[in-house]
Amino acid sequence: PAQTLVALDGLHANELGVWLLLHRLDQLIEVKLPGTPRDALVFRRPTP
């Protein structure tokens, strides 16, 4: 659920939310910029 991606204030992303945003940005870059190495941007998922 989306609630698991925001901080207690409900306005800002928590660590998992930031990771998800950066992960999706990485995927978009790989699709839109052919030839981009898969390891150009690597973001480790935060531990719970």
C-alpha positions in Angstrom: 0.0 0.0 0.0 1.0 3.6 -0.6 1.1 4.3 3.1 4.2 2.1 3.5 6.1 4.5 1.2 5.6 7.8 3.1 7.0 9.1 6.4 4.8 9.6 9.5 4.0 13.2 8.3 2.3 11.7 5.3 4.0 14.3 3.0 7.5 12.9 2.4 8.8 9.6 1.1 10.4 7.3 3.5 13.5 5.2 2.6 11.5 2.6 0.8 9.6 5.3 -1.1 12.8 7.0 -2.2 14.3 3.7 -3.3 11.1 2.9 -5.3 11.3 6.3 -7.1 15.0 5.9 -7.9 14.5 2.3 -9.0 11.7 3.3 -11.4 13.8 6.3 -12.7 16.6 3.8 -13.4 14.3 1.6 -15.3 13.0 4.5 -17.4 16.5 5.7 -18.2 17.4 2.2 -19.4 14.3 2.1 -21.7 14.6 5.6 -23.0 18.4 5.7 -23.5 19.4 2.6 -25.4 22.9 1.4 -24.6 22.7 2.5 -21.0 24.4 -0.2 -18.9 22.2 -2.0 -16.5 24.6 -1.1 -13.7 24.8 2.6 -14.5 22.6 3.4 -11.6 22.3 0.8 -8.8 20.1 1.4 -5.8 20.0 -1.1 -3.0 16.6 -1.7 -1.4 16.6 -0.6 2.2 16.2 -3.2 4.8 12.9 -3.1 6.8 
